[in-house]
Amino acid sequence: MDDALNIPRIANLLADPARATMLWTLIDGTTRPAGELAFAANVSPQSASAHLAKLVEGGLLLSEAQGRHRYFRIAGAEAASLIESLASFGASIRPRKPPHPPIVRAMPSQFLHARTCYDHLAGEMAVQVMEAMLKQRWLVGSGQEFKATRLGKEKLAALGIDVTEGHKGRRAFARSCVDLTQRRPHLAGVLGAALLDLYVREGWILRTPRSRIVSITPKGDVAIRKVLGVPSRT
């Protein structure tokens, strides 16, 4: 229960519009200078410095000095997941929400197409992978958690993925994770992490240094659509 006492502290950090804007500016995994973040949040450099210091102290940002300038980035995958989840929840409860909120329209197209979300793939391609697995009956279930069918176990085993992994611990084998940019779920859990490992190992995707954006290689685009059954682009 003691850990829950951090909730008000974190909530207070996120409640300020300027700090929230700075965090969202960095959600794509980039590293940006204080001046650029001050401009994005429409605050003075002095005010930005105070806000950024609080975010660093609160564990949401990391900072590093390069010459006379100081650069900032999201502290890690858990911090990024927290920020993205809150933004997704906020969009979901807004009445008569537009199909593409301004925060989504402002994102780079690569970020929308494919990125990491903690230890699994997110973005347009990740949503399509999950939809294909459900349509082909590799996975079945309701709500947020899924299990592999007999067919799914065979297909995943052929890819070198152990479908029994995860049942030994507390982590869910396969669960849905609402994708902020697509407004539909992608695959998380043990299976989501195993699939991301597969994509990297086989050279289907390439990570971008110090960014959550990943690039799907031509080989990967063909393989994901052929092996996992994702529909080809029209």
C-alpha positions, 0 to 999 in steps of 0.5 A, a space after each residue: 500500500 505504501 507504493 500507492 502513496 506515490 500516486 498523488 505525487 505523480 498525478 501532481 506532476 502530470 496535472 500541470 498543462 505545461 509539464 504535460 505538453 513537454 512530456 507529450 513532445 518527448 513521447 516519440 522517444 526523442 531527446 530535445 533541448 530545454 529551449 525547444 520544450 519551452 517553446 512547445 509548452 509556450 512558457 519562458 525558459 525560466 519557467 521551463 527549467 523549473 518544470 523540467 527539474 520537477 519532472 526529472 526529480 519525479 522520475 519521468 524525465 532524464 537529463 544530460 548536459 551537452 556543452 552549454 545545453 541540457 537535453 531531456 528525454 522520457 525516463 524509460 519504457 514504464 514512464 512512456 507507457 504511463 503517459 501514453 495510457 493516460 492520454 489514451 484513457 483521456 481520449 476514450 472518456 471524451 464525449 463525441 471524440 473526433 476520430 483523430 485527435 490533434 495529438 495524434 495528427 501531430 505525430 510523425 507517420 513512422 511513430 503511428 505505423 510502428 513503435 515499441 510500447 514497453 517491451 512489445 510492438 505498437 502502432 498500425 502494424 501491431 494492431 493489424 497483427 493482433 486482428 489477424 491472430 484473432 481472425 485466424 483463430 490463433 488466439 481466443 478469449 474475451 475482455 483483455 486476456 487471450 489464450 492460444 488455440 491448438 492451431 495457434 500453439 502449432 503456428 507459434 511453436 513453428 516460430 520458436 515461441 514457447 506458448 507455455 511461458 508466462 503461465 508460470 508467473 503472474 504476467 498474462 500470456 497474451 492481453 490487449 493493450 489499447 493503442 493510443 494512435 490507432 484507438 484499437 488494441 495491440 498485443 501485449 503480455 508474454 506473447 507480445 514481448 516474444 513477438 517483438 524479440 522475433 521481429 528483431 532477431 529475424 531482422 523484420 524490424 530495426 530499432 531506432 537508437 534512443 527512440 521508440 520508433 522502429 522501422 519495418 524492413 522490406 523483408 519484415 513487411 513481407 514476412 509479417 504479412 505472409 507468416 502472421 497473416 496480416 492483409 497486404 496493403 491495397 
